[in-house]
Amino acid sequence: MRIGIPRGYFYYNCCSFIKVLLEGTGAEIIFGPENNDEVLERGRKIAADETCMPVKLVAGQIDILNNECDIVAVPRIMKDMRGRWLCPEQLGIPEICIGKKHHGKTVVTEPVYFDDFACTYKSFRKLCSRIGVERKQYDRNFRRAYEHLAEISAGRRQMHMEADWEFKPAAPPPGEIILPGVHRVLITGHCYNVYDKFANGDIMRLLDEAGIEAVTEKIADRAEMESIFMSTPFIKKPFWETFARIYGTVMSLLDEIDGIIYLSSFSCGIDSFAADMIRMHIGEKPFMVLKTDEHKGNAGIETRIEAFADMLERRKIL
Amino acid sequence: MIFTFPGFGSLRYIVPKIMNDLDIQYIEPEDGGEILMRGAALSPEEMCLPFKYMMGSLAAAYEKGADTVIMVSGSGPCRLGEYVELMAELMKNEGYEYQWIVLEPPSDIGLTEFMRRLNVVFNSRYSGNTLSVIRTITEGLRVMYRFEKTERNLLKKAGYLEDPQEAVRIMNKLEGEIRAENSLPGCRRILARIRKEASRLNILKDNPVKVMVTGEIYTTAESAVNRDIEKYLASEGCSVLRCVDVTWWIRRMVNRFIGELMPMKILHHMKRKKSGMQGISCDIGGYGRETVDMLLSSAKNADGAVKLMPAGCMPEIVAKSYCEKHQDEAGIRVLNLIYDEMSGNAGCETRIEAFVDMLERRKNVLAGD
């Protein structure tokens, strides 16, 4: 049986979870294709106009997977391992992204609260029984998968996506020498923006061309991120998973980097809050918010990155 | 301590009266377009509309001498729960040195913590006996409940009247008088008088167009934000079904608190199942799920529904997508109005007029033959 998993939040954060869960069950996991214009075009027809681009991309992914797979699994993740919420649009992905024609094949899980073992167990149980996994095997696999996820969350193991992801700069033309990256810039934001070439306009390549070494949260220590976030005196502890992660990453890496680029999708509710909070907390560090949307002209991003690189250069001289 | 609070629906009128009676100093929040412009200048660009309004009114109150903000908050995934953090930070940077009292729903922080925070307000001026504080607050809530009930009835009645403007006129009069009055007993007298006046209105028509108004709670309950859409609909000759107001909000919060108890959860589930409503199967934050439930029920008790939301409101976007996908089979007609900082009203009015005309035609012409 072929099971389709769209490339959304779940793919980036819980990819290894689903792999371990379905290990040895005979089910074949098919992840959605890398995002491209066609995915976006299809998604736009299904999702409402006001939704952000990542959600439209998920809609397109579901539409494409619908033709290729026997079952498209759409897990509805509510909270992460530490009991922090995802954004409301992520919670509503089944409502936004599943059209009428998909109803036969898509399986939406019950709400998954990853901090609640019993609830997670029950939610995925239904998905697995639809696939035809036996109870005994499910029990065994689920325990392992959950532990796996807990280890990632505690920082003892790297997320599949992070471990796998690596930017490989293009080989230089013969006769040229590569200088080591002079500036180090942290690319931060939602996982589905940072690791998706299509959504961020291939920013890693652009930065590479501008002579900047781009780092992601991959190099940050999860446990340290968490402790920094928990010890910051907020009036009210923010409850979003993304905010905690981005804030922790930025603050724990602050001394090792020369600047920060915040990738944000247009009309993202969390970013409107998070970007400003971070801007106010980092002091003098260069900080740029790059908003991406469905317009795929890249000249704007290029110009801004060039300006950012020049600014870093100037700061160094001064 | 001189308190201020962000204005929200009829709490804007009632909270000052409670504070008067308890002898607590406060600055009344302002409303109007200038407040919005001011708030928008202080806020991040993509923040939602309620935030900008609140920022504006808090900034104006600071200049009049307020030093402590009483703010409601939540811990769902909606942005409202995070307002206070960003607000405090932004205001500090702009030189407004406020103290913050954050009232979160008791279901999240526990009743004791909730009472402790509430106590800060009363202890500062009023260390007298707790009983009279409780009595005054209960009295205030009762006045608010009656006030909103009167308004709801008038809006509903408007469509049945010979001259719908009459209902709007009474509503304006009621609001004006309540605003000018200082004490709770005075408010009660005004309410009794107006209710008598309202009951004397002659009902002539028998089957007006019924329109439900629902949507994001702040936009729907704040007439300054939605530019009196309910009154506009009423004066167009519709019978307006108001769904979302402060009474509803408080009831909702109490329900959530009680709903944590197991039997209530099951009861609620059974009720949903019995009513046959599908809706969104889980809580997606804010009141998106409730909006969908109300819109689905509009098939039965109204001819059409107007759904309001501020630009970029995440839960309402989900609600909107759900309704767009299911409106045909559910047989509901929804007009989506999205509000932002643009203050021109002609666009909205044209759309509402066209919507009402369409409903009227469906009701009288298409159904007639």
Interface residues (C-beta under 8 A of the other chain):
Chain A: A47 A48 E50 T51 R76 M78 W85 L86 C87 P88 E89 L91 G92 E95 I96 G99 K100 E110 P111 F234 I235 K236 P238 F239 W240 S267 C268 G269 I270 D271 S272 F273 A275 D276 M277 M280
Chain B: P44 E45 E46 M47 C48 S73 S75 G76 P77 C78 R79 G81 E82 V84 E85 L86 A88 E89 L90 N93 W100 V102 E104 I280 S281 C282 I284 G285 G286 G288 A311 G312 C313 M314 P315 I317 V318 K320 S321 Y322 E324 K325 I338
